[in-house]
Amino acid sequence: MTQAIARLDLPAQTIASTSGKAREMLEASQRNLGFVPNMYANMANSPGVLQTYLLGYELFRNEGGFTPVEQEVVFLAISRFNGCSYCTAAHSMIADKMSKVPADALAALRDGRPLPDAKLQALAEFSTIMVQSRGAPTPEQLAAFKASGYTDRHALEIILASAVKTLSNYANHVFHTETDAAFQGYAWKPQA
């Protein structure tokens, strides 16, 4: 039986309803994405949360040492483990349309099945281990991850991705964030 999740009583913010740093970030989103994602509108209630999320996300994307496909594997594995419908839908769309994750790998990630590519499977598995163990993998788990072709630096970057996804997944939980129209074709619900 699933436990009910509390809902924060804060309104989604808009460019018109915000000022200062929050407004700047929402305006940048509108310029860059063509819309303000519902997640950003909610996070803007705490500009520090939104700014930290955006900075960490950008650093992971641009400096994390993973290919775009690998980035989505990490984000989807973490979001699925955390049961975040919003992020799983959003990253599924990005994985399919932008990062070109193979369809069979994307379906496996969304369903929690083994991926057909052994290296990507090792990445998904280790990303999940890092969240599940709260950053305390066993020596054997780290050795298996490295034996699949990754490095200690990659393990550290998964910590960054976990921090980014903790901000977004947890915020989406307490806001009960509605999936944006742009991601609706990839809607996902955690299995009970």
N, C-alpha and C positions, 0 to 999 in steps of 0.2 A: 504494500500500500504506500502510495506516494504522499509525503508530507506537504501540506499547504505552505507556500512561500509568501511571506509578508510582502506587502506592496508599499513602496514609498509614496508619500502624498505630496510629491513635487510635480509641477506641471512641466511638460516638454517645452523647451525654450525655442524661440525663433530668433532670427536676426533682429527683428523689430523689438522683441521683448528683452534683449540682452544689451550689454554695453561692455566696453573695455575689452579685455582679453577674450572673454567668451564670445563676444560679437565678432572679433577678428577671426577666431577659429571657425565659427559657423559661416562667415563670409568666404573664407578660404575653401571650405568644403563645397559651398555652392559654386564657386568658380572652378574648382578642380574636378568635382564629381558631377556637377549639374544638378545636385540636390543636397539637402542636409539629411543624412541618415537619421532615422529615429533614435538610434543609439547615441549619436552625437548630441541630438536635441535634449536627451535625458541627462547625459553626462555633463552638459554645459551648466547644470545647476551647481556643479563644483568645477570651476575652471581648472583647478589643479588636477583633478581626475582626468578631464579631457586632454589637457596639455601633456600630462605624463603618458597617457595612452598613445597619443599621436606621435610623440617623440620616440617612445620605445618601439612603436610599430615601424616608424621610418628607419630607425637604426637597425632593427632586425632585418627589414627588407633590403636595405642598401649595404649593410656592412657585416651581416651575419655569416656569410660564407656558404650559404645554401642556394641551390638553383631555385627558380620560381616554383617548380614542381615540388621540390623538397620543402620549401616554405609552407606550401598549402598542406602538405602531409603533416607537418608539425602543428600548424594551427587547427586543422581538422581533428587530429588525434586528441589534442587538448580540449577543444570545444566539445567534442563528442563525450569524452570522459566526464567533463563538467556538466553535461546535459543541457548545453546552451543551444536552444532552437534557433535563435537569431544568428549567432555566429556560425553555426553549422550551415545554415542556409546561405549566408553572405559568402562564406569561404568556398562553398560548393559552386556558387556562380563564378567567383573569381577563378577557382581551379579549372572550371570548364571553359569559360570564355576568354580568360586572360593568360593563365599560367599553363594551359594546355595539359592538364593532368589527364592521363589516359582514362577513358570512360570506365573500364573495368576496375581500375585502381580507385577512382572516385566512388564508385558504387560500393566497393569493399570498405573503404574508409567510413562512409555513411552508415553502413550496416554493421560495422564492427567485425568484419571478416578479414582473414589474412589477405594481404595484397599479393598480386601475382608476381611482383618484382621483389626479390629477396632483400635488396638493399633498402628499398622504400619500406618494406615490412619491418626491417630492423629499426629504421628511423621512427616509424609510427609506434612501434612497441616501446622503444626507449623514451620517446616523448611522453607516452602514457605512464611508464614506470616513474619518470621524474615527478609527475604530478601526484600519482597515487602514493608514492613513498615520501612526498613532501620534500623532494630534493635529496633523498638519501638512497641512491641505488646501491646494490651490493657490488663488491669488486667483480664478481662474475658477470653481472648485468652490464657494467661499464666495459669490461673486456669484450663481451659479445658485441656491443655497439661498435667499439673500435675495430674489431675483427671484420666487421661488415664494410669498412672503408671510411669511417668517420674518425674524428680526432677529439682530444680533450677540449679544444676550442669549440667544436660543434656542441659538445655537451654543455658548455658554458652558455652558448647562444640559445640552447633550448631553455635554460633558466630565464633568459630575457623574454623569450616567447611566452613562457609560462606566466611571467609577471604581467605582460601585456594582456594575455587572455584572461588572467585573474581579474584584472580591471574590467574588461569588457564583459566576460561571462557573468561575473557577480553583479555588475550594474544591470545587465539585462535581466537577471533573475529578479532583483528587487523592484525593478520598474515594470516587469512583465512586458518588455519591449515588443511591440508589434513588428513583424517582419515587413520591411519596406516592399513596395510593389516591384522594385528592381530585382528582388531576391525571391519573390513568391513562387516562381517556377521551380525552386529548389527547397521549398518548405520542408522542414524536418521536425520530428517530435521524438524526444527520448523514449526508449522502450521502458515500459513499466516493470 
